[in-house]
Amino acid sequence: MVGYRFRSPLGLAMSLGSAKSGFGHWWTERVTAVALIPLGVWFAASLIAHSGSNYEAFIGWMGSPITAVLMILLLITLFWHIALGLQVAIEDYVHSGTKIWLLLITHFLCFALAVGGIVATLRIAIGVWTAT
């Protein structure tokens, strides 16, 4: 430890190397962002296309297997991306003991909303599949 005494803080940090833990988080956030582009365009175009439809037509559209799969993919990707983004914001700007609780609450709410949307989508899809 004698040699470290005369090094600047930057020199010490450079010799330690990277933590190698942030890349996976950063990469996942970018992948989910790219995946949300076609899923978001599909969802917006579908809502516009069905804007004048009645309830039965909309439920019939939601009951389609392709629509159900795309909706579930959208929900998983969307809430995963939200959880990652909020985690970064909380880690960067909250510096008190509430950081852990905020992270837990954020991840739990994102998970609960994703599961709720998936269950609703599956209930509609299975209801349409069993009715026909």
C-alpha positions in Angstrom: 0.0 0.0 0.0 3.1 2.2 0.1 2.9 3.0 -3.6 -0.7 4.1 -3.5 0.0 6.9 -1.1 1.5 9.1 -3.8 -1.1 8.6 -6.5 -3.9 10.9 -7.3 -7.6 9.8 -6.8 -7.9 9.6 -10.6 -4.7 7.4 -10.8 -6.1 5.1 -8.1 -9.5 4.8 -9.9 -7.9 4.1 -13.2 -5.8 1.3 -11.8 -8.8 -0.5 -10.4 -10.5 -1.1 -13.7 -14.2 -1.1 -14.3 -16.8 -2.6 -12.0 -18.2 -4.6 -15.0 -21.6 -4.7 -13.5 -23.3 -1.8 -15.2 -22.9 -3.0 -18.8 -25.7 -5.6 -18.5 -28.1 -3.1 -17.1 -27.2 -0.5 -19.8 -27.5 -3.1 -22.6 -30.8 -4.4 -21.4 -32.2 -0.9 -21.3 -31.1 -0.3 -24.9 -32.5 -3.6 -26.1 -35.9 -3.0 -24.5 -35.9 0.5 -26.0 -35.3 -0.8 -29.5 -37.9 -3.6 -29.0 -40.5 -1.0 -27.9 -40.2 0.8 -31.2 -41.9 -1.8 -33.4 -44.2 -3.0 -30.6 -45.3 0.6 -29.9 -45.9 1.4 -33.6 -47.9 -1.8 -33.9 -50.0 -0.9 -30.8 -50.6 2.7 -31.9 -51.5 1.6 -35.4 -53.9 -1.1 -34.1 -55.6 1.4 -31.7 -56.0 3.8 -34.6 -57.4 1.1 -36.9 -59.9 0.0 -34.3 -60.9 3.5 -33.0 -64.3 3.3 -34.6 -65.0 -0.3 -33.6 -67.5 -1.5 -31.1 -66.7 -3.5 -28.0 -67.2 -6.9 -29.6 -64.9 -6.1 -32.5 -62.2 -4.9 -30.1 -62.5 -8.0 -28.0 -62.4 -10.2 -31.1 -59.2 -8.4 -32.2 -57.7 -8.8 -28.7 -58.6 -12.5 -28.8 -56.5 -13.2 -31.8 -53.5 -15.3 -30.9 -51.0 -13.0 -32.7 -52.5 -10.0 -31.0 -52.4 -11.6 -27.6 -48.7 -12.6 -28.0 -47.7 -9.2 -29.3 -49.6 -7.5 -26.4 -47.9 -9.7 -23.8 -44.5 -8.9 -25.4 -45.4 -5.2 -25.3 -46.4 -5.4 -21.6 -43.2 -7.3 -20.6 -40.9 -5.1 -22.6 -42.6 -1.9 -21.5 -42.6 -2.5 -17.8 -39.1 -4.0 -17.8 -37.9 -0.8 -19.6 -39.8 1.4 -17.1 -38.3 -0.5 -14.1 -34.8 -0.2 -15.5 -35.2 3.5 -16.2 -36.7 4.3 -12.8 -33.9 2.3 -11.1 -31.3 4.5 -12.8 -33.1 7.7 -11.8 -33.5 6.5 -8.2 -29.9 5.4 -8.0 -28.6 8.7 -9.4 -30.8 11.1 -7.5 -31.8 9.5 -4.2 -29.0 9.5 -1.6 -30.8 8.6 1.6 -31.9 5.4 3.3 -35.2 5.5 1.3 -33.3 4.4 -1.9 -33.7 0.7 -1.2 -37.4 1.1 -0.4 -38.0 3.1 -3.5 -36.2 0.5 -5.7 -38.3 -2.3 -4.1 -41.6 -0.5 -4.5 -40.7 0.5 -8.1 -39.8 -3.0 -9.1 -42.8 -4.5 -7.4 -45.2 -2.0 -9.0 -43.8 -2.6 -12.5 -44.0 -6.3 -12.0 -47.5 -6.1 -10.6 -48.7 -3.9 -13.5 -47.1 -6.2 -16.1 -48.7 -9.3 -14.5 -52.1 -7.6 -14.3 -51.9 -6.6 -18.0 -50.8 -10.1 -19.0 -53.6 -11.7 -16.9 -56.2 -9.4 -18.5 -54.9 -10.1 -22.0 -55.0 -13.9 -21.4 -58.5 -13.7 -19.9 -59.7 -11.9 -23.0 -57.8 -14.2 -25.4 -58.9 -17.5 -23.6 -62.4 -16.2 -23.4 -62.5 -15.7 -27.1 -60.8 -19.0 -27.8 -63.2 -21.0 -25.7 -66.3 -19.1 -27.1 -65.5 -20.1 -30.7 
